Amino acid sequence: MSAPSPDLSDYPGGYTINRKGAGRQFDNDFLEAFSRCHGSIPLIIYAPVVGWLFYRTATTTELGVAATVGLTLAGIFVWTLAEYWLHRIVFHFERMPKLHYFLHGIHHVYPNDKYRMVMPPGASAVPAVLFWLLAWALLGRDMALPAFAGFAIGYLWYDMTHWWTHVGKARTPWGKKLRKHHMLHHFKDHDLYFGVSTPLWDWVFGTLPKE
C-alpha cells in the first residue's frame, strides 16, 4: 500500500518544496526500503551487464569493431531521446497527481533526499527488459547486443549525471551548465528543462524558455 502523498493543494501549478525532508512511497517498511537507493547502485548493477553485452557481441556475432562502435553510439543517442520523452511524458504525467507523486513528484517535493536521485534496480529492470525486447525485434539479436549496450550506457550516464547534479559540485563549464539546467527544472519551471544528461532535446522540442 502506498503512503499518502503530501498536500499539493496548488498542484500542478507548483510544488511545496521541502529541501531537508524525505518522503515515503509505502506505508510498509519492507517495501519502503526497496524504494530507496544510493546513487551508485545502478552503476554497480548495470555496468557488468554492459560488459556482458559487449562480451556476447565479440564472442557470438560477426560484427566488426566499426559496426559495434557505431551501434553503441546509436544506442547512446537513442537513450538521450528516450530520456527526454520519459521525463516529459511519463514522469510528468500530471493528470493523475497521486500517480505522478509516486513516480516522480516525490523527488520534486524532496529534491535533496539523496536516496531518491536514481531509480531502484527493481523498478528499472522492467522497462530495461521491455527496451531490450524492442531492440531485438527491430534490429535482430546480433545488432541489438551493442545497440542495447549503448542504450544502457546512456541510462547510466543519465542516472549518474542526475545524482551528481544534486549531490556534487560542478567544476567545469559543461558541468555547471548541466547543473543549472536541471536546477531550473526543479526550482523555476517543472514544465521546462526536461533534459538531464543533455539539453539538446529541450532545444529541439521547444521546452526552453523563449528569449
C-alpha positions, -999 to +999 in steps of 0.1 A: +000+000+000+014+034-010+020+061+016-003+091+015+010+120-006+016+154+009-008+182+004-003+196-030-033+220-030-017+242-056-009+213-078+000+212-107+008+249-106+038+243-084+053+221-057+056+228-020+093+221-018+109+206+013+147+209+009+156+190+041+129+164+043+125+128+029+091+114+018+077+079+018+063+059-011+050+030+010+035+025+045+051-009+047+087-005+059+100-035+039+086-021+006+098+014+015+134+001+020+134-012-016+121+022-029+152+040-018+186+036-035+220+051-032+231+068-064+260+044-070+238+013-071+227+014-108+263+017-119+272-013-097+243-034-110+243-024-147+279-018-156+286-056-155+255-061-178+271-036-203+303-056-202+285-089-207+266-074-237+299-064-253+314-098-245+285-115-262+289-092-292+325-102-295+321-139-290+287-147-306+284-123-335+304-115-366+301-077-361+334-059-365+348-031-344+334-003-366+299-018-366+300-024-328+311+012-321+285+026-345+257+007-329+268+016-294+269+053-303+234+049-319+222+033-287+235+062-266+219+087-289+185+069-288+187+069-250+190+107-248+158+109-268+141+083-247+153+101-215+137+133-226+103+119-235+102+096-205+108+125-182+084+148-200+055+124-207+058+096-181+074+112-151+054+145-155+020+129-163+002+153-140-034+144-148-032+118-121-015+136-092-012+107-069+005+085-095+027+114-106+038+119-069+046+082-066+066+080-098+084+114-097+067+141-078+082+129-046+116+139-059+104+174-067+089+178-032+121+164-016+148+173-041+177+168-017+167+133-005+199+116-016+182+082-017+157+092-044+181+105-070+181+073-091+156+046-099+160+015-078+171-015-099+139-034-090+119-007-108+143-001-137+146-038-145+111-040-160+115-012-186+150-024-193+137-058-203+110-042-225+135-020-242+158-050-248+129-069-264+121-039-286+157-036-297+158-073-305+126-071-325+137-041-345+174-050-351+177-087-346+197-103-318+232-096-331+228-059-337+207-054-306+235-065-284+258-035-289+229-011-295+214-020-262+248-018-245+249+018-258+213+024-246+223+011-211+255+033-211+232+063-219+209+053-190+239+051-166+252+084-179+218+099-172+215+084-137+250+094-127+245+129-141+213+133-122+228+121-089+258+143-094+239+174-102+221+171-069+249+160-045+281+170-063+298+203-071+302+214-107+337+224-116+337+225-154+318+249-177+298+220-191+291+206-156+279+240-144+256+243-174+240+208-168+235+215-131+220+249-138+197+234-164+184+208-141+180+231-111+159+254-133+136+224-139+133+219-102+131+255-089+119+277-118+096+257-141+090+220-139+072+221-173+105+231-190+142+219-189+135+181-191+169+170-204+193+158-177+222+143-195+219+169-223+198+199-230+197+190-267+161+178-269+148+207-249+162+229-277+148+207-304+113+203-290+109+238-276+110+232-239+135+260-232+120+294-223+116+318-253+141+346-252 
